[in-house]
Amino acid sequence: MNTPQLISSGVGRGAESQPTDPPSPGEGWRSARWPLLVVVLLGGHAVIITVALLLSLAWIPAALTAPAGYEEALAWDDLQAARQRSDQLGWSLELSPTDKNLLNGDRVVEIRLVDRGGQPIRNAEIKLQMYHLSRPGTVFVSEVLPDESGLYTTALPMRREGAYQLKAVAQRGAEQLLVDTEIWSPASIGRLP
């Protein structure tokens, strides 16, 4: 009796007996290359961001708080009453940085103090406290008296262009003007006075 013969088509037992090529030496490395590349790139990115944050904290200490902020908060009611009395005076103070610099780099500033009618106030004493907004830890203080013409001038270390926080007290006898504002200082040309 004839029994049908199965012909092997490469599937089943016949496929197992065929020899296979040995794996090439770099085949295991190729399969791990992409995940390893992703890990290296993410790790490099984390290092770059960490270094950038550390440098920004060292060079731009904007996280510092404004000087005397805590003391002002404790004396809030007294400060508001003093500001109200100051506003009732009608005085105004205008600080203008000039293009004149001293040899040490300090900038000459002119201060104009006028009353409600626009007349200059000649016999007052002005106390200034200023800092650049990017450097609130570097505060400079100055006391200014008028010259013969009634103009108040002083030299301040305003070496940077940008916004400054100005706190000033102009006092003549019992009258007192309080100023707390931001001013913009343009770049100086740097002429000597």
VOBA-1610 file (N, C-alpha, C; in pm, whole numbers, padded with zeros to 5 digits, always signed):
BEGIN
Met+00084-00115+00000Met+00000+00000+00000Met+00089+00122+00000Asn+00044+00212-00076Asn+00123+00334-00085Asn+00074+00434+00019Thr+00168+00481+00094Thr+00134+00585+00192Thr+00184+00719+00137Pro+00105+00818+00155Pro+00147+00949+00105Pro+00270+01000+00182Gln+00358+01060+00110Gln+00481+01115+00168Gln+00465+01267+00186Leu+00508+01311+00296Leu+00504+01456+00321Leu+00632+01519+00270Ile+00617+01623+00200Ile+00734+01693+00148Ile+00759+01811+00241Ser+00884+01827+00281Ser+00922+01933+00374Ser+00928+02067+00300Ser+00862+02162+00355Ser+00863+02296+00294Ser+00944+02395+00378Gly+01029+02349+00460Gly+01108+02437+00546Gly+01040+02467+00675Val+00923+02408+00697Val+00851+02432+00820Val+00849+02299+00894Gly+00861+02302+01019Gly+00856+02179+01097Gly+00996+02127+01124Arg+01007+01991+01117Arg+01134+01928+01152Arg+01245+01963+01054Gly+01210+01979+00930Gly+01313+02006+00831Gly+01380+02141+00854Ala+01307+02242+00905Ala+01363+02374+00926Ala+01459+02374+01042Glu+01435+02285+01139Glu+01523+02283+01255Glu+01659+02228+01218Ser+01665+02147+01121Ser+01791+02084+01089Ser+01878+02170+00999Gln+01824+02283+00946Gln+01905+02367+00859Gln+02001+02449+00944Pro+02123+02465+00900Pro+02220+02544+00977Pro+02186+02694+00970Thr+02210+02768+01081Thr+02187+02912+01084Thr+02321+02982+01088Asp+02320+03109+01042Asp+02445+03187+01044Asp+02475+03226+01188Pro+02602+03225+01227Pro+02637+03269+01363Pro+02616+03420+01374Pro+02577+03472+01495Pro+02555+03616+01511Pro+02685+03692+01489Ser+02674+03807+01424Ser+02794+03889+01401Ser+02838+03950+01533Pro+02967+03988+01545Pro+03019+04036+01673Pro+02952+04163+01725Gly+02906+04258+01641Gly+02848+04384+01689Gly+02698+04384+01696Glu+02632+04272+01674Glu+02486+04268+01669Glu+02423+04300+01805Gly+02480+04256+01915Gly+02427+04286+02048Gly+02440+04434+02081Trp+02547+04497+02037Trp+02570+04640+02060Trp+02469+04724+01982Arg+02437+04683+01859Arg+02342+04758+01777Arg+02204+04759+01840Ser+02165+04656+01902Ser+02032+04652+01963Ser+02025+04739+02088Ala+02139+04765+02155Ala+02140+04848+02276Ala+02180+04992+02245Arg+02213+05025+02123Arg+02264+05157+02089Arg+02159+05267+02109Trp+02038+05253+02062Trp+01937+05358+02071Trp+01894+05387+02215Pro+01864+05288+02295Pro+01830+05321+02434Pro+01946+05388+02508Leu+02069+05344+02480Leu+02185+05404+02544Leu+02203+05549+02499Leu+02179+05576+02372Leu+02190+05712+02320Leu+02087+05804+02386Val+01965+05757+02405Val+01862+05837+02471Val+01902+05868+02615Val+01954+05770+02687Val+01996+05792+02826Val+02110+05892+02832Val+02207+05883+02741Val+02320+05977+02740Val+02272+06119+02709Leu+02183+06135+02612Leu+02133+06268+02579Leu+02053+06330+02693Leu+01968+06252+02758Leu+01891+06304+02871Leu+01982+06340+02988Gly+02082+06259+03014Gly+02177+06288+03121Gly+02257+06414+03091Gly+02301+06431+02965Gly+02373+06552+02927Gly+02287+06676+02940His+02161+06664+02903His+02068+06776+02916His+02051+06815+03063Ala+02038+06718+03150Ala+02022+06746+03293Ala+02147+06816+03348Val+02264+06776+03304Val+02388+06840+03349Val+02393+06985+03301Ile+02358+07011+03175Ile+02362+07146+03121Ile+02264+07237+03194Ile+02143+07190+03222Ile+02043+07271+03293Ile+02090+07301+03436Thr+02148+07203+03503Thr+02196+07224+03640Thr+02307+07329+03642Val+02401+07322+03549Val+02510+07420+03544Val+02454+07559+03513Ala+02359+07568+03420Ala+02299+07698+03387Ala+02227+07759+03507Leu+02155+07679+03583Leu+02087+07730+03703Leu+02186+07778+03808Leu+02292+07704+03829Leu+02392+07745+03928Leu+02461+07874+03886Leu+02492+07888+03758Leu+02554+08011+03711Leu+02459+08129+03722Ser+02332+08109+03691Ser+02237+08220+03700Ser+02218+08265+03845Leu+02221+08173+03938Leu+02210+08212+04079Leu+02332+08288+04125Ala+02448+08254+04072Ala+02571+08323+04112Ala+02581+08461+04049Trp+02537+08475+03925Trp+02555+08601+03854Trp+02436+08694+03865Ile+02317+08643+03884Ile+02197+08727+03890Ile+02121+08690+04018Pro+02158+08748+04129Pro+02091+08711+04254Pro+01957+08780+04271Ala+01867+08760+04177Ala+01736+08825+04184Ala+01649+08765+04293Ala+01691+08652+04348Ala+01611+08590+04453Ala+01627+08662+04587Leu+01719+08756+04593Leu+01737+08832+04716Leu+01616+08922+04740Thr+01588+08948+04862Thr+01476+09036+04893Thr+01525+09180+04903Ala+01435+09270+04887Ala+01469+09412+04896Ala+01516+09444+05037Pro+01612+09535+05049Pro+01661+09569+05182Pro+01553+09633+05268Ala+01555+09602+05394Ala+01465+09659+05495Ala+01318+09627+05469Gly+01290+09528+05391Gly+01151+09492+05363Gly+01077+09445+05487Tyr+01144+09370+05571Tyr+01080+09318+05692Tyr+01049+09432+05789Glu+01146+09524+05805Glu+01124+09636+05897Glu+01010+09725+05850Glu+01003+09746+05718Glu+00894+09828+05664Glu+00759+09760+05684Ala+00756+09630+05674Ala+00630+09558+05694Ala+00583+09571+05838Leu+00675+09568+05933Leu+00637+09582+06074Leu+00583+09722+06105Ala+00638+09823+06037Ala+00597+09962+06062Ala+00504+10012+05953Trp+00420+09927+05901Trp+00334+09962+05787Trp+00240+10078+05818Asp+00173+10076+05929Asp+00077+10182+05962Asp+00145+10317+05978Asp+00260+10319+06046Asp+00334+10444+06063Asp+00383+10497+05928Leu+00427+10406+05843Leu+00475+10446+05711Leu+00362+10503+05625Gln+00245+10445+05633Gln+00131+10497+05556Gln+00091+10637+05604Ala+00094+10660+05734Ala+00063+10793+05787Ala+00167+10895+05742Ala+00296+10856+05743Ala+00401+10947+05698Ala+00389+10975+05548Arg+00351+10876+05469Arg+00331+10898+05325Arg+00213+10992+05299Gln+00109+10981+05379Gln-00006+11070+05361Gln+00034+11214+05392Arg+00110+11236+05500Arg+00157+11371+05531Arg+00249+11423+05421Ser+00330+11334+05366Ser+00422+11371+05258Ser+00345+11413+05133Asp+00240+11339+05100Asp+00160+11372+04982Asp+00089+11507+04998Gln+00050+11541+05121Gln-00019+11668+05146Gln+00072+11788+05126Leu+00205+11769+05135Leu+00298+11881+05114Leu+00292+11932+04970Gly+00278+11840+04875Gly+00277+11879+04735Gly+00416+11893+04674Trp+00519+11850+04743Trp+00655+11856+04691Trp+00676+11743+04590Ser+00775+11762+04503Ser+00815+11655+04414Ser+00967+11654+04399Leu+01020+11537+04380Leu+01164+11517+04367Leu+01189+11445+04234Glu+01282+11499+04157Glu+01318+11438+04029Glu+01469+11416+04026Leu+01509+11292+04010Leu+01650+11257+04004Leu+01686+11228+03858Ser+01790+11296+03808Ser+01830+11280+03668Ser+01978+11244+03661Pro+02012+11122+03617Pro+02153+11088+03596Pro+02208+11167+03477Thr+02326+11223+03492Thr+02391+11297+03383Thr+02488+11203+03312Asp+02551+11255+03209Asp+02654+11178+03139Asp+02793+11203+03196Lys+02802+11270+03308Lys+02931+11300+03370Lys+02967+11189+03469Asn+03087+11137+03457Asn+03136+11033+03547Asn+03262+11082+03618Leu+03279+11038+03742Leu+03404+11062+03812Leu+03507+10959+03767Leu+03631+10978+03807Leu+03736+10884+03766Leu+03712+10742+03817Asn+03646+10728+03931Asn+03619+10594+03985Asn+03495+10529+03922Gly+03429+10598+03828Gly+03313+10541+03760Gly+03180+10587+03816Asp+03181+10654+03932Asp+03056+10704+03989Asp+02996+10807+03895Arg+02865+10810+03892Arg+02792+10897+03800Arg+02736+11017+03874Val+02750+11134+03815Val+02695+11256+03874Val+02545+11260+03843Val+02466+11282+03947Val+02321+11293+03931Val+02276+11430+03981Glu+02175+11482+03917Glu+02115+11608+03958Glu+01977+11580+04014Ile+01946+11645+04124Ile+01818+11625+04190Ile+01747+11760+04195Arg+01625+11759+04151Arg+01543+11880+04153Arg+01430+11858+04253Leu+01426+11943+04353Leu+01323+11937+04457Leu+01241+12064+04447Val+01111+12049+04418Val+01024+12166+04400Val+00900+12152+04488Asp+00840+12268+04517Asp+00715+12267+04595Asp+00595+12257+04503Arg+00476+12274+04559Arg+00351+12259+04483Arg+00343+12357+04366Gly+00399+12476+04381Gly+00396+12578+04275Gly+00508+12565+04174Gly+00596+12465+04189Gly+00707+12447+04096Gly+00831+12525+04132Gln+00829+12591+04249Gln+00945+12668+04294Gln+01045+12575+04363Pro+01176+12594+04336Pro+01275+12506+04399Pro+01282+12525+04551Ile+01300+12416+04620Ile+01318+12418+04765Ile+01468+12412+04790Arg+01524+12520+04844Arg+01669+12534+04851Arg+01732+12486+04981Asn+01664+12485+05087Asn+01727+12459+05217Asn+01680+12328+05279Ala+01674+12224+05200Ala+01635+12093+05252Ala+01756+11999+05247Glu+01743+11894+05322Glu+01846+11789+05320Glu+01781+11664+05260Ile+01850+11602+05165Ile+01796+11484+05097Ile+01883+11364+05130Lys+01818+11258+05176Lys+01887+11131+05200Lys+01837+11030+05098Leu+01931+10975+05021Leu+01897+10880+04916Leu+01940+10739+04954Gln+01862+10644+04911Gln+01897+10503+04924Gln+01855+10439+04791Met+01952+10380+04719Met+01923+10325+04587Met+01989+10190+04570Tyr+01928+10110+04483Tyr+01991+09986+04438Tyr+01938+09950+04300His+02022+09882+04223His+01979+09834+04092His+01887+09714+04116Leu+01781+09703+04039Leu+01684+09597+04064Leu+01742+09458+04047Ser+01847+09443+03968Ser+01909+09312+03954Ser+02008+09282+04066Arg+02041+09381+04148Arg+02134+09365+04259Arg+02078+09429+04387Pro+01971+09375+04442Pro+01912+09439+04561Pro+02000+09430+04685Gly+02102+09346+04683Gly+02191+09338+04797Gly+02296+09447+04799Thr+02312+09521+04688Thr+02412+09628+04680Thr+02340+09761+04687Val+02327+09813+04807Val+02255+09938+04832Val+02357+10049+04852Phe+02334+10163+04788Phe+02420+10278+04814Phe+02336+10391+04870Val+02399+10462+04964Val+02331+10567+05042Val+02408+10697+05024Ser+02335+10806+05017Ser+02400+10936+05003Ser+02315+11043+05069Glu+02382+11142+05128Glu+02314+11260+05181Glu+02353+11377+05093Val+02254+11456+05053Val+02277+11562+04955Val+02228+11695+05012Leu+02313+11797+04997Leu+02276+11933+05034Leu+02279+12018+04907Pro+02201+12125+04903Pro+02197+12206+04780Pro+02322+12293+04765Asp+02353+12329+04638Asp+02459+12427+04615Asp+02397+12568+04619Glu+02474+12668+04578Glu+02426+12806+04587Glu+02303+12832+04501Ser+02293+12762+04389Ser+02180+12785+04299Ser+02055+12708+04341Gly+02066+12626+04441Gly+01952+12547+04486Gly+01944+12411+04420Leu+02043+12377+04337Leu+02046+12248+04270Leu+02117+12147+04360Tyr+02062+12031+04370Tyr+02121+11924+04449Tyr+02197+11832+04353Thr+02325+11812+04375Thr+02404+11720+04292Thr+02486+11629+04383Thr+02505+11508+04337Thr+02588+11412+04408Thr+02638+11309+04307Ala+02735+11231+04349Ala+02787+11123+04264Ala+02744+10990+04326Leu+02686+10905+04244Leu+02638+10775+04289Leu+02697+10665+04201Pro+02719+10547+04255Pro+02776+10437+04175Pro+02672+10372+04083Met+02618+10451+03993Met+02518+10401+03897Met+02590+10361+03769Arg+02667+10255+03776Arg+02750+10213+03663Arg+02674+10127+03564Arg+02558+10078+03601Arg+02480+09989+03514Arg+02361+10062+03456Glu+02333+10030+03332Glu+02210+10078+03270Glu+02095+09996+03326Gly+01980+10056+03340Gly+01864+09979+03384Gly+01783+10048+03491Ala+01698+09969+03555Ala+01604+10022+03654Ala+01666+10018+03794Tyr+01649+10127+03865Tyr+01695+10140+04003Tyr+01575+10167+04092Gln+01580+10114+04212Gln+01480+10145+04314Gln+01533+10262+04394Leu+01459+10369+04400Leu+01499+10490+04471Leu+01408+10510+04590Lys+01470+10525+04707Lys+01398+10568+04827Lys+01469+10694+04875Ala+01392+10800+04889Ala+01451+10927+04929Ala+01365+10993+05035Val+01432+11067+05122Val+01364+11148+05223Val+01421+11289+05210Ala+01336+11383+05174Ala+01375+11524+05168Ala+01312+11593+05287Gln+01396+11656+05370Gln+01346+11714+05495Gln+01390+11859+05507Arg+01293+11943+05544Arg+01318+12084+05576Arg+01240+12112+05703Gly+01312+12120+05813Gly+01245+12138+05941Gly+01159+12017+05973Ala+01029+12042+06000Ala+00936+11932+06030Ala+00872+11875+05904Glu+00889+11944+05789Glu+00831+11897+05664Glu+00918+11788+05604Gln+00851+11684+05557Gln+00926+11568+05509Gln+00856+11508+05387Leu+00933+11492+05278Leu+00883+11427+05158Leu+00942+11287+05151Leu+00855+11188+05132Leu+00899+11050+05116Leu+00881+11010+04970Val+00986+10954+04911Val+00981+10910+04772Val+01022+10764+04769Asp+00942+10683+04703Asp+00972+10540+04684Asp+00928+10505+04543Thr+01023+10502+04450Thr+00988+10483+04310Thr+01101+10413+04235Glu+01070+10370+04116Glu+01172+10315+04027Glu+01210+10421+03926Ile+01340+10430+03896Ile+01386+10520+03792Ile+01469+10440+03693Trp+01471+10487+03570Trp+01549+10423+03464Trp+01674+10506+03441Ser+01788+10439+03441Ser+01914+10506+03415Ser+01968+10458+03281Pro+01973+10547+03183Pro+02031+10506+03054Pro+02183+10491+03066Ala+02241+10430+02966Ala+02387+10414+02967Ala+02455+10550+02962Ser+02565+10562+03031Ser+02637+10688+03038Ser+02738+10697+02924Ile+02754+10818+02872Ile+02856+10841+02770Ile+02994+10841+02836Gly+03001+10886+02959Gly+03123+10877+03037Gly+03213+10998+03031Arg+03156+11118+03019Arg+03240+11239+03020Arg+03278+11272+03163Leu+03395+11336+03178Leu+03438+11384+03310Leu+03371+11517+03338Pro+03338+11545+03465Pro+03272+11671+03498Pro+03363+11791+03481
//
